[in-house]
Amino acid sequence: MSRVTKSRVKIQIKSINFNLRTMKKYVCDVCGYVYDPAVGDPDSGIAPGTPFEEIPDSWSCPLCGIGKDSFSVME
Ligand SMILES: [Zn+2]
């Protein structure tokens, strides 16, 4: 049993590292504000390290107030 638990933990750590590497910046289509997952949006209660996908839908652009729908992936 303990063997199974250990390997599960390893898999979880791997996927966290994967997320940190692949987190993308998003740019507001309206005002050009860039959401950087490494920085988050502390003023709106979004902790640093939060991927854009995990921001609550109620979040809006801190500069112009537009919703998440109007953000595009920054390549
Ligand atoms: Zn904006």
N, CA, C, O and the ligand as a Tripos MOL2 file, in Angstrom:
@<TRIPOS>MOLECULE
protein
  301   299    76     0     0
PROTEIN
NO_CHARGES

@<TRIPOS>ATOM
      1 N           0.8330   -1.2140    0.0000 N.3       1 MET1
      2 CA          0.0000    0.0000    0.0000 C.3       1 MET1
      3 C           0.8630    1.2570    0.0000 C.2       1 MET1
      4 O           0.5960    2.1990   -0.7470 O.2       1 MET1
      5 N           1.9190    1.2700    0.8570 N.am      2 SER2
      6 CA          2.7200    2.4900    0.9410 C.3       2 SER2
      7 C           3.4580    2.7470   -0.3750 C.2       2 SER2
      8 O           3.7410    3.8930   -0.7250 O.2       2 SER2
      9 N           3.7630    1.6700   -1.0960 N.am      3 ARG3
     10 CA          4.4280    1.8400   -2.3760 C.3       3 ARG3
     11 C           3.5340    2.6160   -3.3590 C.2       3 ARG3
     12 O           3.9740    3.5260   -4.0600 O.2       3 ARG3
     13 N           2.2850    2.2150   -3.3700 N.am      4 VAL4
     14 CA          1.3380    2.8830   -4.2680 C.3       4 VAL4
     15 C           1.2340    4.3690   -3.9290 C.2       4 VAL4
     16 O           1.2340    5.2210   -4.8180 O.2       4 VAL4
     17 N           1.1450    4.6680   -2.6320 N.am      5 THR5
     18 CA          1.0250    6.0640   -2.2070 C.3       5 THR5
     19 C           2.2260    6.8730   -2.6590 C.2       5 THR5
     20 O           2.0790    7.9860   -3.1660 O.2       5 THR5
     21 N           3.4170    6.3130   -2.4760 N.am      6 LYS6
     22 CA          4.6280    7.0390   -2.8580 C.3       6 LYS6
     23 C           4.6410    7.3720   -4.3460 C.2       6 LYS6
     24 O           4.9700    8.4920   -4.7340 O.2       6 LYS6
     25 N           4.2850    6.3970   -5.1720 N.am      7 SER7
     26 CA          4.3460    6.6670   -6.6060 C.3       7 SER7
     27 C           3.2990    7.6990   -7.0030 C.2       7 SER7
     28 O           3.5140    8.4710   -7.9370 O.2       7 SER7
     29 N           2.1800    7.7210   -6.3100 N.am      8 ARG8
     30 CA          1.1660    8.7460   -6.6070 C.3       8 ARG8
     31 C           1.6940   10.1400   -6.3000 C.2       8 ARG8
     32 O           1.4640   11.0800   -7.0610 O.2       8 ARG8
     33 N           2.3970   10.2700   -5.1900 N.am      9 VAL9
     34 CA          2.9570   11.5780   -4.8320 C.3       9 VAL9
     35 C           3.9270   12.0310   -5.9030 C.2       9 VAL9
     36 O           3.9240   13.1970   -6.2970 O.2       9 VAL9
     37 N           4.7590   11.1150   -6.3770 N.am     10 LYS10
     38 CA          5.7210   11.4620   -7.4290 C.3      10 LYS10
     39 C           5.0170   11.9990   -8.6640 C.2      10 LYS10
     40 O           5.4420   12.9930   -9.2520 O.2      10 LYS10
     41 N           3.9430   11.3320   -9.0490 N.am     11 ILE11
     42 CA          3.2170   11.7630  -10.2370 C.3      11 ILE11
     43 C           2.6640   13.1750  -10.0330 C.2      11 ILE11
     44 O           2.7020   13.9980  -10.9480 O.2      11 ILE11
     45 N           2.1480   13.4520   -8.8270 N.am     12 GLN12
     46 CA          1.6040   14.7850   -8.5670 C.3      12 GLN12
     47 C           2.6880   15.8500   -8.6660 C.2      12 GLN12
     48 O           2.4670   16.9100   -9.2520 O.2      12 GLN12
     49 N           3.8610   15.5750   -8.0950 N.am     13 ILE13
     50 CA          4.9530   16.5510   -8.1530 C.3      13 ILE13
     51 C           5.3460   16.8120   -9.6010 C.2      13 ILE13
     52 O           5.5870   17.9540   -9.9920 O.2      13 ILE13
     53 N           5.4080   15.7490  -10.3890 N.am     14 LYS14
     54 CA          5.7530   15.9140  -11.7940 C.3      14 LYS14
     55 C           4.7810   16.8470  -12.4980 C.2      14 LYS14
     56 O           5.1950   17.7170  -13.2640 O.2      14 LYS14
     57 N           3.4900   16.6690  -12.2400 N.am     15 SER15
     58 CA          2.5160   17.4770  -12.9590 C.3      15 SER15
     59 C           2.5660   18.9290  -12.5000 C.2      15 SER15
     60 O           2.2800   19.8340  -13.2840 O.2      15 SER15
     61 N           2.9300   19.1670  -11.2270 N.am     16 ILE16
     62 CA          3.0660   20.5540  -10.7680 C.3      16 ILE16
     63 C           4.2220   21.2240  -11.4910 C.2      16 ILE16
     64 O           4.0870   22.3530  -11.9630 O.2      16 ILE16
     65 N           5.3620   20.5390  -11.5830 N.am     17 ASN17
     66 CA          6.4990   21.1060  -12.3090 C.3      17 ASN17
     67 C           6.1340   21.4050  -13.7510 C.2      17 ASN17
     68 O           6.5290   22.4310  -14.3050 O.2      17 ASN17
     69 N           5.3800   20.5030  -14.3490 N.am     18 PHE18
     70 CA          4.9520   20.6810  -15.7300 C.3      18 PHE18
     71 C           4.1270   21.9560  -15.8610 C.2      18 PHE18
     72 O           4.3140   22.7330  -16.7970 O.2      18 PHE18
     73 N           3.2140   22.1650  -14.9180 N.am     19 ASN19
     74 CA          2.3810   23.3620  -14.9740 C.3      19 ASN19
     75 C           3.2170   24.6340  -14.8630 C.2      19 ASN19
     76 O           2.9750   25.5980  -15.5890 O.2      19 ASN19
     77 N           4.1860   24.6440  -13.9700 N.am     20 LEU20
     78 CA          5.0060   25.8390  -13.7850 C.3      20 LEU20
     79 C           5.7760   26.1700  -15.0560 C.2      20 LEU20
     80 O           5.9560   27.3390  -15.3950 O.2      20 LEU20
     81 N           6.2260   25.1360  -15.7550 N.am     21 ARG21
     82 CA          6.9830   25.3710  -16.9830 C.3      21 ARG21
     83 C           6.1050   25.8790  -18.1090 C.2      21 ARG21
     84 O           6.5410   26.6770  -18.9380 O.2      21 ARG21
     85 N           4.8630   25.4130  -18.1330 N.am     22 THR22
     86 CA          4.0380   25.6880  -19.3040 C.3      22 THR22
     87 C           3.0100   26.7980  -19.0680 C.2      22 THR22
     88 O           2.2290   27.1090  -19.9670 O.2      22 THR22
     89 N           2.9980   27.3980  -17.8760 N.am     23 MET23
     90 CA          2.0270   28.4600  -17.6430 C.3      23 MET23
     91 C           2.2710   29.6100  -18.6150 C.2      23 MET23
     92 O           3.3890   30.1080  -18.7510 O.2      23 MET23
     93 N           1.2200   30.0070  -19.2690 N.am     24 LYS24
     94 CA          1.3600   31.0370  -20.2920 C.3      24 LYS24
     95 C           0.8600   32.3850  -19.7920 C.2      24 LYS24
     96 O          -0.0150   32.4730  -18.9320 O.2      24 LYS24
     97 N           1.4470   33.4230  -20.3610 N.am     25 LYS25
     98 CA          0.9480   34.7670  -20.0910 C.3      25 LYS25
     99 C          -0.2660   35.0200  -20.9720 C.2      25 LYS25
    100 O          -0.3640   34.5010  -22.0840 O.2      25 LYS25
    101 N          -1.1740   35.8140  -20.4640 N.am     26 TYR26
    102 CA         -2.3580   36.1880  -21.2380 C.3      26 TYR26
    103 C          -2.4060   37.7060  -21.3530 C.2      26 TYR26
    104 O          -2.0680   38.4270  -20.4150 O.2      26 TYR26
    105 N          -2.8330   38.1750  -22.5230 N.am     27 VAL27
    106 CA         -2.8930   39.6190  -22.7330 C.3      27 VAL27
    107 C          -4.3410   40.0510  -22.9540 C.2      27 VAL27
    108 O          -5.1130   39.3770  -23.6360 O.2      27 VAL27
    109 N          -4.6860   41.1870  -22.3630 N.am     28 CYS28
    110 CA         -6.0390   41.7330  -22.5000 C.3      28 CYS28
    111 C          -6.2000   42.3090  -23.9080 C.2      28 CYS28
    112 O          -5.3990   43.1340  -24.3480 O.2      28 CYS28
    113 N          -7.2450   41.8630  -24.6080 N.am     29 ASP29
    114 CA         -7.4770   42.3300  -25.9720 C.3      29 ASP29
    115 C          -7.8620   43.8050  -26.0150 C.2      29 ASP29
    116 O          -7.7100   44.4640  -27.0440 O.2      29 ASP29
    117 N          -8.3560   44.3120  -24.9030 N.am     30 VAL30
    118 CA         -8.8850   45.6810  -24.8960 C.3      30 VAL30
    119 C          -7.7930   46.7070  -24.5750 C.2      30 VAL30
    120 O          -7.6330   47.6930  -25.2940 O.2      30 VAL30
    121 N          -7.0360   46.4670  -23.4820 N.am     31 CYS31
    122 CA         -6.1040   47.5080  -23.0380 C.3      31 CYS31
    123 C          -4.6500   47.0670  -23.0920 C.2      31 CYS31
    124 O          -3.7540   47.8880  -22.9000 O.2      31 CYS31
    125 N          -4.3970   45.7880  -23.3500 N.am     32 GLY32
    126 CA         -3.0190   45.3340  -23.4700 C.3      32 GLY32
    127 C          -2.3920   44.8980  -22.1540 C.2      32 GLY32
    128 O          -1.2060   44.5720  -22.1160 O.2      32 GLY32
    129 N          -3.1730   44.8870  -21.0690 N.am     33 TYR33
    130 CA         -2.6510   44.3970  -19.7850 C.3      33 TYR33
    131 C          -2.2180   42.9430  -19.9410 C.2      33 TYR33
    132 O          -2.9280   42.1380  -20.5450 O.2      33 TYR33
    133 N          -1.0500   42.6110  -19.3940 N.am     34 VAL34
    134 CA         -0.5440   41.2460  -19.4750 C.3      34 VAL34
    135 C          -0.6810   40.5680  -18.1190 C.2      34 VAL34
    136 O          -0.1760   41.0700  -17.1150 O.2      34 VAL34
    137 N          -1.3730   39.4110  -18.0900 N.am     35 TYR35
    138 CA         -1.4230   38.6060  -16.8810 C.3      35 TYR35
    139 C          -0.2620   37.6340  -16.8950 C.2      35 TYR35
    140 O          -0.1700   36.7710  -17.7690 O.2      35 TYR35
    141 N           0.6350   37.7770  -15.9110 N.am     36 ASP36
    142 CA          1.7790   36.8780  -15.7840 C.3      36 ASP36
    143 C           1.5080   35.9350  -14.6040 C.2      36 ASP36
    144 O           1.4330   36.3840  -13.4600 O.2      36 ASP36
    145 N           1.3620   34.6220  -14.8790 N.am     37 PRO37
    146 CA          1.0340   33.6740  -13.8000 C.3      37 PRO37
    147 C           2.0550   33.6790  -12.6700 C.2      37 PRO37
    148 O           1.7090   33.3980  -11.5230 O.2      37 PRO37
    149 N           3.3050   33.9950  -12.9800 N.am     38 ALA38
    150 CA          4.3450   34.0210  -11.9490 C.3      38 ALA38
    151 C           4.1080   35.1700  -10.9730 C.2      38 ALA38
    152 O           4.5430   35.1110   -9.8230 O.2      38 ALA38
    153 N           3.4250   36.2050  -11.4270 N.am     39 VAL39
    154 CA          3.1670   37.3840  -10.5980 C.3      39 VAL39
    155 C           1.7660   37.3340  -10.0040 C.2      39 VAL39
    156 O           1.5410   37.7800   -8.8790 O.2      39 VAL39
    157 N           0.8160   36.7820  -10.7790 N.am     40 GLY40
    158 CA         -0.5720   36.7680  -10.3370 C.3      40 GLY40
    159 C          -1.1670   38.1690  -10.3740 C.2      40 GLY40
    160 O          -0.6960   39.0410  -11.1040 O.2      40 GLY40
    161 N          -2.2000   38.3650   -9.5800 N.am     41 ASP41
    162 CA         -2.8170   39.6870   -9.4670 C.3      41 ASP41
    163 C          -3.2070   39.8810   -8.0010 C.2      41 ASP41
    164 O          -4.3830   39.8390   -7.6400 O.2      41 ASP41
    165 N          -2.1690   40.0960   -7.1550 N.am     42 PRO42
    166 CA         -2.3970   40.1560   -5.6980 C.3      42 PRO42
    167 C          -3.4670   41.1670   -5.3060 C.2      42 PRO42
    168 O          -4.1950   40.9480   -4.3380 O.2      42 PRO42
    169 N          -3.5760   42.2810   -6.0490 N.am     43 ASP43
    170 CA         -4.5800   43.2990   -5.7210 C.3      43 ASP43
    171 C          -5.9920   42.7380   -5.8010 C.2      43 ASP43
    172 O          -6.8940   43.1970   -5.1010 O.2      43 ASP43
    173 N          -6.1790   41.7220   -6.6790 N.am     44 SER44
    174 CA         -7.5050   41.1180   -6.8350 C.3      44 SER44
    175 C          -7.5980   39.7680   -6.1340 C.2      44 SER44
    176 O          -8.5540   39.0180   -6.3340 O.2      44 SER44
    177 N          -6.5960   39.4650   -5.3100 N.am     45 GLY45
    178 CA         -6.6290   38.2190   -4.5520 C.3      45 GLY45
    179 C          -6.1630   37.0070   -5.3350 C.2      45 GLY45
    180 O          -6.4130   35.8740   -4.9260 O.2      45 GLY45
    181 N          -5.4760   37.2320   -6.4760 N.am     46 ILE46
    182 CA         -4.9320   36.1190   -7.2510 C.3      46 ILE46
    183 C          -3.4750   35.9420   -6.8500 C.2      46 ILE46
    184 O          -2.6430   36.8090   -7.1210 O.2      46 ILE46
    185 N          -3.1650   34.8210   -6.2060 N.am     47 ALA47
    186 CA         -1.8230   34.5990   -5.6810 C.3      47 ALA47
    187 C          -0.8220   34.3600   -6.8140 C.2      47 ALA47
    188 O          -1.1760   33.7970   -7.8490 O.2      47 ALA47
    189 N           0.4330   34.7910   -6.6150 N.am     48 PRO48
    190 CA          1.4800   34.4670   -7.5920 C.3      48 PRO48
    191 C           1.5580   32.9620   -7.8080 C.2      48 PRO48
    192 O           1.4660   32.1890   -6.8540 O.2      48 PRO48
    193 N           1.7280   32.5410   -9.0650 N.am     49 GLY49
    194 CA          1.7860   31.1200   -9.3820 C.3      49 GLY49
    195 C           0.4430   30.5570   -9.8080 C.2      49 GLY49
    196 O           0.3310   29.3530  -10.0330 O.2      49 GLY49
    197 N          -0.5820   31.3970   -9.9240 N.am     50 THR50
    198 CA         -1.9030   30.9330  -10.3540 C.3      50 THR50
    199 C          -2.0010   30.9560  -11.8760 C.2      50 THR50
    200 O          -1.8920   32.0160  -12.4910 O.2      50 THR50
    201 N          -2.2110   29.7650  -12.4960 N.am     51 PRO51
    202 CA         -2.3860   29.7590  -13.9560 C.3      51 PRO51
    203 C          -3.6500   30.5290  -14.3350 C.2      51 PRO51
    204 O          -4.6190   30.5620  -13.5760 O.2      51 PRO51
    205 N          -3.6300   31.1430  -15.5070 N.am     52 PHE52
    206 CA         -4.7960   31.9300  -15.9430 C.3      52 PHE52
    207 C          -6.0660   31.0870  -15.9200 C.2      52 PHE52
    208 O          -7.1450   31.5800  -15.5920 O.2      52 PHE52
    209 N          -5.9230   29.8010  -16.2780 N.am     53 GLU53
    210 CA         -7.0830   28.9100  -16.3450 C.3      53 GLU53
    211 C          -7.7610   28.7340  -14.9840 C.2      53 GLU53
    212 O          -8.9440   28.4050  -14.9080 O.2      53 GLU53
    213 N          -6.9980   28.9580  -13.9120 N.am     54 GLU54
    214 CA         -7.5520   28.7210  -12.5730 C.3      54 GLU54
    215 C          -8.0600   29.9950  -11.9070 C.2      54 GLU54
    216 O          -8.5440   29.9540  -10.7760 O.2      54 GLU54
    217 N          -7.9540   31.1120  -12.5920 N.am     55 ILE55
    218 CA         -8.5280   32.3460  -12.0480 C.3      55 ILE55
    219 C         -10.0490   32.2150  -12.0800 C.2      55 ILE55
    220 O         -10.5980   31.7260  -13.0670 O.2      55 ILE55
    221 N         -10.7440   32.6420  -11.0230 N.am     56 PRO56
    222 CA        -12.2150   32.5670  -11.0370 C.3      56 PRO56
    223 C         -12.7940   33.3690  -12.2040 C.2      56 PRO56
    224 O         -12.2400   34.3910  -12.6100 O.2      56 PRO56
    225 N         -13.9210   32.8840  -12.7320 N.am     57 ASP57
    226 CA        -14.5510   33.5710  -13.8570 C.3      57 ASP57
    227 C         -15.0030   34.9810  -13.4890 C.2      57 ASP57
    228 O         -15.2250   35.8190  -14.3630 O.2      57 ASP57
    229 N         -15.1370   35.2330  -12.1910 N.am     58 SER58
    230 CA        -15.5870   36.5520  -11.7540 C.3      58 SER58
    231 C         -14.4680   37.5910  -11.8440 C.2      58 SER58
    232 O         -14.7140   38.7900  -11.7140 O.2      58 SER58
    233 N         -13.2350   37.1220  -12.0680 N.am     59 TRP59
    234 CA        -12.1000   38.0370  -12.1760 C.3      59 TRP59
    235 C         -12.2210   38.8800  -13.4370 C.2      59 TRP59
    236 O         -12.7250   38.4160  -14.4600 O.2      59 TRP59
    237 N         -11.7610   40.1040  -13.3580 N.am     60 SER60
    238 CA        -11.7550   40.9370  -14.5580 C.3      60 SER60
    239 C         -10.4480   41.7100  -14.6280 C.2      60 SER60
    240 O          -9.7260   41.8340  -13.6390 O.2      60 SER60
    241 N         -10.1630   42.2220  -15.8030 N.am     61 CYS61
    242 CA         -8.9180   42.9540  -16.0350 C.3      61 CYS61
    243 C          -8.7890   44.0980  -15.0300 C.2      61 CYS61
    244 O          -9.7020   44.9150  -14.9040 O.2      61 CYS61
    245 N          -7.6410   44.1650  -14.3000 N.am     62 PRO62
    246 CA         -7.4700   45.2140  -13.2890 C.3      62 PRO62
    247 C          -7.3580   46.6100  -13.8890 C.2      62 PRO62
    248 O          -7.5160   47.6020  -13.1770 O.2      62 PRO62
    249 N          -7.0880   46.7000  -15.1890 N.am     63 LEU63
    250 CA         -6.9470   48.0170  -15.8070 C.3      63 LEU63
    251 C          -8.2470   48.5100  -16.4200 C.2      63 LEU63
    252 O          -8.6590   49.6470  -16.1860 O.2      63 LEU63
    253 N          -8.9030   47.6420  -17.2190 N.am     64 CYS64
    254 CA        -10.0860   48.1200  -17.9440 C.3      64 CYS64
    255 C         -11.3700   47.4260  -17.5070 C.2      64 CYS64
    256 O         -12.4580   47.8520  -17.8930 O.2      64 CYS64
    257 N         -11.2650   46.3540  -16.7000 N.am     65 GLY65
    258 CA        -12.4590   45.7310  -16.1510 C.3      65 GLY65
    259 C         -13.1450   44.7270  -17.0550 C.2      65 GLY65
    260 O         -14.2200   44.2310  -16.7180 O.2      65 GLY65
    261 N         -12.5440   44.4180  -18.2000 N.am     66 ILE66
    262 CA        -13.1530   43.4360  -19.1070 C.3      66 ILE66
    263 C         -12.9820   42.0280  -18.5170 C.2      66 ILE66
    264 O         -12.0570   41.7870  -17.7410 O.2      66 ILE66
    265 N         -13.8670   41.1150  -18.8840 N.am     67 GLY67
    266 CA        -13.8340   39.7690  -18.3170 C.3      67 GLY67
    267 C         -12.7430   38.8880  -18.9100 C.2      67 GLY67
    268 O         -12.0710   39.2660  -19.8700 O.2      67 GLY67
    269 N         -12.5810   37.7100  -18.3230 N.am     68 LYS68
    270 CA        -11.5610   36.7510  -18.7670 C.3      68 LYS68
    271 C         -11.7040   36.3770  -20.2390 C.2      68 LYS68
    272 O         -10.7180   36.0790  -20.9130 O.2      68 LYS68
    273 N         -12.9520   36.3970  -20.7330 N.am     69 ASP69
    274 CA        -13.2160   35.9850  -22.1180 C.3      69 ASP69
    275 C         -12.4430   36.8080  -23.1300 C.2      69 ASP69
    276 O         -12.1840   36.3540  -24.2450 O.2      69 ASP69
    277 N         -12.0720   38.0320  -22.7340 N.am     70 SER70
    278 CA        -11.4260   38.9310  -23.6770 C.3      70 SER70
    279 C          -9.9060   38.9150  -23.5770 C.2      70 SER70
    280 O          -9.2310   39.8360  -24.0360 O.2      70 SER70
    281 N          -9.3780   37.8550  -22.9710 N.am     71 PHE71
    282 CA         -7.9290   37.6920  -22.9080 C.3      71 PHE71
    283 C          -7.4710   36.6420  -23.9200 C.2      71 PHE71
    284 O          -8.1690   35.6580  -24.1660 O.2      71 PHE71
    285 N          -6.2980   36.8610  -24.5010 N.am     72 SER72
    286 CA         -5.7350   35.9210  -25.4570 C.3      72 SER72
    287 C          -4.3960   35.4140  -24.9580 C.2      72 SER72
    288 O          -3.6810   36.1210  -24.2480 O.2      72 SER72
    289 N          -4.0570   34.1860  -25.3320 N.am     73 VAL73
    290 CA         -2.7500   33.6260  -24.9630 C.3      73 VAL73
    291 C          -1.6480   34.4520  -25.6280 C.2      73 VAL73
    292 O          -1.7240   34.7920  -26.8090 O.2      73 VAL73
    293 N          -0.6260   34.7610  -24.8350 N.am     74 MET74
    294 CA          0.5220   35.4820  -25.3730 C.3      74 MET74
    295 C           1.5660   34.4380  -25.7780 C.2      74 MET74
    296 O           2.0760   33.7150  -24.9220 O.2      74 MET74
    297 N           1.8830   34.3520  -27.0460 N.am     75 GLU75
    298 CA          2.8420   33.3320  -27.5080 C.3      75 GLU75
    299 C           4.2590   33.8350  -27.3990 C.2      75 GLU75
    300 O           5.1980   33.1160  -27.7420 O.2      75 GLU75
    301 ZN         -7.8160   45.2460  -19.9580 Zn       76 ZN76
@<TRIPOS>BOND
     1     1     2 1
     2     2     3 1
     3     3     4 2
     4     3     5 am
     5     5     6 1
     6     6     7 1
     7     7     8 2
     8     7     9 am
     9     9    10 1
    10    10    11 1
    11    11    12 2
    12    11    13 am
    13    13    14 1
    14    14    15 1
    15    15    16 2
    16    15    17 am
    17    17    18 1
    18    18    19 1
    19    19    20 2
    20    19    21 am
    21    21    22 1
    22    22    23 1
    23    23    24 2
    24    23    25 am
    25    25    26 1
    26    26    27 1
    27    27    28 2
    28    27    29 am
    29    29    30 1
    30    30    31 1
    31    31    32 2
    32    31    33 am
    33    33    34 1
    34    34    35 1
    35    35    36 2
    36    35    37 am
    37    37    38 1
    38    38    39 1
    39    39    40 2
    40    39    41 am
    41    41    42 1
    42    42    43 1
    43    43    44 2
    44    43    45 am
    45    45    46 1
    46    46    47 1
    47    47    48 2
    48    47    49 am
    49    49    50 1
    50    50    51 1
    51    51    52 2
    52    51    53 am
    53    53    54 1
    54    54    55 1
    55    55    56 2
    56    55    57 am
    57    57    58 1
    58    58    59 1
    59    59    60 2
    60    59    61 am
    61    61    62 1
    62    62    63 1
    63    63    64 2
    64    63    65 am
    65    65    66 1
    66    66    67 1
    67    67    68 2
    68    67    69 am
    69    69    70 1
    70    70    71 1
    71    71    72 2
    72    71    73 am
    73    73    74 1
    74    74    75 1
    75    75    76 2
    76    75    77 am
    77    77    78 1
    78    78    79 1
    79    79    80 2
    80    79    81 am
    81    81    82 1
    82    82    83 1
    83    83    84 2
    84    83    85 am
    85    85    86 1
    86    86    87 1
    87    87    88 2
    88    87    89 am
    89    89    90 1
    90    90    91 1
    91    91    92 2
    92    91    93 am
    93    93    94 1
    94    94    95 1
    95    95    96 2
    96    95    97 am
    97    97    98 1
    98    98    99 1
    99    99   100 2
   100    99   101 am
   101   101   102 1
   102   102   103 1
   103   103   104 2
   104   103   105 am
   105   105   106 1
   106   106   107 1
   107   107   108 2
   108   107   109 am
   109   109   110 1
   110   110   111 1
   111   111   112 2
   112   111   113 am
   113   113   114 1
   114   114   115 1
   115   115   116 2
   116   115   117 am
   117   117   118 1
   118   118   119 1
   119   119   120 2
   120   119   121 am
   121   121   122 1
   122   122   123 1
   123   123   124 2
   124   123   125 am
   125   125   126 1
   126   126   127 1
   127   127   128 2
   128   127   129 am
   129   129   130 1
   130   130   131 1
   131   131   132 2
   132   131   133 am
   133   133   134 1
   134   134   135 1
   135   135   136 2
   136   135   137 am
   137   137   138 1
   138   138   139 1
   139   139   140 2
   140   139   141 am
   141   141   142 1
   142   142   143 1
   143   143   144 2
   144   143   145 am
   145   145   146 1
   146   146   147 1
   147   147   148 2
   148   147   149 am
   149   149   150 1
   150   150   151 1
   151   151   152 2
   152   151   153 am
   153   153   154 1
   154   154   155 1
   155   155   156 2
   156   155   157 am
   157   157   158 1
   158   158   159 1
   159   159   160 2
   160   159   161 am
   161   161   162 1
   162   162   163 1
   163   163   164 2
   164   163   165 am
   165   165   166 1
   166   166   167 1
   167   167   168 2
   168   167   169 am
   169   169   170 1
   170   170   171 1
   171   171   172 2
   172   171   173 am
   173   173   174 1
   174   174   175 1
   175   175   176 2
   176   175   177 am
   177   177   178 1
   178   178   179 1
   179   179   180 2
   180   179   181 am
   181   181   182 1
   182   182   183 1
   183   183   184 2
   184   183   185 am
   185   185   186 1
   186   186   187 1
   187   187   188 2
   188   187   189 am
   189   189   190 1
   190   190   191 1
   191   191   192 2
   192   191   193 am
   193   193   194 1
   194   194   195 1
   195   195   196 2
   196   195   197 am
   197   197   198 1
   198   198   199 1
   199   199   200 2
   200   199   201 am
   201   201   202 1
   202   202   203 1
   203   203   204 2
   204   203   205 am
   205   205   206 1
   206   206   207 1
   207   207   208 2
   208   207   209 am
   209   209   210 1
   210   210   211 1
   211   211   212 2
   212   211   213 am
   213   213   214 1
   214   214   215 1
   215   215   216 2
   216   215   217 am
   217   217   218 1
   218   218   219 1
   219   219   220 2
   220   219   221 am
   221   221   222 1
   222   222   223 1
   223   223   224 2
   224   223   225 am
   225   225   226 1
   226   226   227 1
   227   227   228 2
   228   227   229 am
   229   229   230 1
   230   230   231 1
   231   231   232 2
   232   231   233 am
   233   233   234 1
   234   234   235 1
   235   235   236 2
   236   235   237 am
   237   237   238 1
   238   238   239 1
   239   239   240 2
   240   239   241 am
   241   241   242 1
   242   242   243 1
   243   243   244 2
   244   243   245 am
   245   245   246 1
   246   246   247 1
   247   247   248 2
   248   247   249 am
   249   249   250 1
   250   250   251 1
   251   251   252 2
   252   251   253 am
   253   253   254 1
   254   254   255 1
   255   255   256 2
   256   255   257 am
   257   257   258 1
   258   258   259 1
   259   259   260 2
   260   259   261 am
   261   261   262 1
   262   262   263 1
   263   263   264 2
   264   263   265 am
   265   265   266 1
   266   266   267 1
   267   267   268 2
   268   267   269 am
   269   269   270 1
   270   270   271 1
   271   271   272 2
   272   271   273 am
   273   273   274 1
   274   274   275 1
   275   275   276 2
   276   275   277 am
   277   277   278 1
   278   278   279 1
   279   279   280 2
   280   279   281 am
   281   281   282 1
   282   282   283 1
   283   283   284 2
   284   283   285 am
   285   285   286 1
   286   286   287 1
   287   287   288 2
   288   287   289 am
   289   289   290 1
   290   290   291 1
   291   291   292 2
   292   291   293 am
   293   293   294 1
   294   294   295 1
   295   295   296 2
   296   295   297 am
   297   297   298 1
   298   298   299 1
   299   299   300 2
@<TRIPOS>SUBSTRUCTURE
     1 MET1         2 RESIDUE 1 A MET
     2 SER2         6 RESIDUE 1 A SER
     3 ARG3        10 RESIDUE 1 A ARG
     4 VAL4        14 RESIDUE 1 A VAL
     5 THR5        18 RESIDUE 1 A THR
     6 LYS6        22 RESIDUE 1 A LYS
     7 SER7        26 RESIDUE 1 A SER
     8 ARG8        30 RESIDUE 1 A ARG
     9 VAL9        34 RESIDUE 1 A VAL
    10 LYS10       38 RESIDUE 1 A LYS
    11 ILE11       42 RESIDUE 1 A ILE
    12 GLN12       46 RESIDUE 1 A GLN
    13 ILE13       50 RESIDUE 1 A ILE
    14 LYS14       54 RESIDUE 1 A LYS
    15 SER15       58 RESIDUE 1 A SER
    16 ILE16       62 RESIDUE 1 A ILE
    17 ASN17       66 RESIDUE 1 A ASN
    18 PHE18       70 RESIDUE 1 A PHE
    19 ASN19       74 RESIDUE 1 A ASN
    20 LEU20       78 RESIDUE 1 A LEU
    21 ARG21       82 RESIDUE 1 A ARG
    22 THR22       86 RESIDUE 1 A THR
    23 MET23       90 RESIDUE 1 A MET
    24 LYS24       94 RESIDUE 1 A LYS
    25 LYS25       98 RESIDUE 1 A LYS
    26 TYR26      102 RESIDUE 1 A TYR
    27 VAL27      106 RESIDUE 1 A VAL
    28 CYS28      110 RESIDUE 1 A CYS
    29 ASP29      114 RESIDUE 1 A ASP
    30 VAL30      118 RESIDUE 1 A VAL
    31 CYS31      122 RESIDUE 1 A CYS
    32 GLY32      126 RESIDUE 1 A GLY
    33 TYR33      130 RESIDUE 1 A TYR
    34 VAL34      134 RESIDUE 1 A VAL
    35 TYR35      138 RESIDUE 1 A TYR
    36 ASP36      142 RESIDUE 1 A ASP
    37 PRO37      146 RESIDUE 1 A PRO
    38 ALA38      150 RESIDUE 1 A ALA
    39 VAL39      154 RESIDUE 1 A VAL
    40 GLY40      158 RESIDUE 1 A GLY
    41 ASP41      162 RESIDUE 1 A ASP
    42 PRO42      166 RESIDUE 1 A PRO
    43 ASP43      170 RESIDUE 1 A ASP
    44 SER44      174 RESIDUE 1 A SER
    45 GLY45      178 RESIDUE 1 A GLY
    46 ILE46      182 RESIDUE 1 A ILE
    47 ALA47      186 RESIDUE 1 A ALA
    48 PRO48      190 RESIDUE 1 A PRO
    49 GLY49      194 RESIDUE 1 A GLY
    50 THR50      198 RESIDUE 1 A THR
    51 PRO51      202 RESIDUE 1 A PRO
    52 PHE52      206 RESIDUE 1 A PHE
    53 GLU53      210 RESIDUE 1 A GLU
    54 GLU54      214 RESIDUE 1 A GLU
    55 ILE55      218 RESIDUE 1 A ILE
    56 PRO56      222 RESIDUE 1 A PRO
    57 ASP57      226 RESIDUE 1 A ASP
    58 SER58      230 RESIDUE 1 A SER
    59 TRP59      234 RESIDUE 1 A TRP
    60 SER60      238 RESIDUE 1 A SER
    61 CYS61      242 RESIDUE 1 A CYS
    62 PRO62      246 RESIDUE 1 A PRO
    63 LEU63      250 RESIDUE 1 A LEU
    64 CYS64      254 RESIDUE 1 A CYS
    65 GLY65      258 RESIDUE 1 A GLY
    66 ILE66      262 RESIDUE 1 A ILE
    67 GLY67      266 RESIDUE 1 A GLY
    68 LYS68      270 RESIDUE 1 A LYS
    69 ASP69      274 RESIDUE 1 A ASP
    70 SER70      278 RESIDUE 1 A SER
    71 PHE71      282 RESIDUE 1 A PHE
    72 SER72      286 RESIDUE 1 A SER
    73 VAL73      290 RESIDUE 1 A VAL
    74 MET74      294 RESIDUE 1 A MET
    75 GLU75      298 RESIDUE 1 A GLU
    76 ZN76       301 GROUP 0 **** ****
